[in-house]
Amino acid sequence: MSKLYFRYGAMNSGKSTGLLQAAFNYEERGQRVLLAKPAIDTKGDRSIVSRLGVTRDVDFTILPAESVREIFSKYAAGDDPEAIVTHVDVEPVACLLIDEAQFLTREQVDDLLRIAVLDSVPVLAYGIRTDFRTDAFPGAARLMELAHSLEELKTICRCGRKAVFNTRRVGETFVFDGDQVAIDGQDVGYESLCATCYLDVSGGRLG
């Protein structure tokens, strides 16, 4: 049985780099993969952007009200609306890779499980668990509940400890109020911190 994998970590833990490496590994062996991300992630437009400077276009983006399984089925069958020719020698999909999976809805994560179990296609979802207030993203929370395999990707805090929380900054000022979603680079920035440093800059505040 194929499985649903959730590979998570704080900002700068190499999630997008890991996804692009996984795609390369499949394709190096002659296997077809599909890459996708939520449309709300406007960083890089239709591309997955690694902080190492590697980029790659996704096959499709996912709007909040869309069924991931329906979109996946169309692209897996070769029904790419941007393709010149469809349904010609379409190889089976060996893996579906999802970037910024925390932005998916709970229902869309349910679809990822269905793709893995019912359609027999492994799904590798990459994302962060919590926002700048330490609250879980709905998509990440559902992935923690459903994924067959959970893997933490690690990065370090400014102090050298393992970073586990994401902080939001406007300019040089840390902020702890605002919308859950604000894309990195669009008037805001983020820094990954350990619990000690997070409590220090937040004045002890959590949530």
Helices and strands as residue ranges (DSSP letters): E 4-8, H 15-28, E 32-38, E 47-49, E 55-57, E 60-62, H 68-76, E 93-98, G 101-103, H 106-117, E 123-127, H 138-146, E 149-152, E 165-170, E 173-175, E 189-193, H 195-202
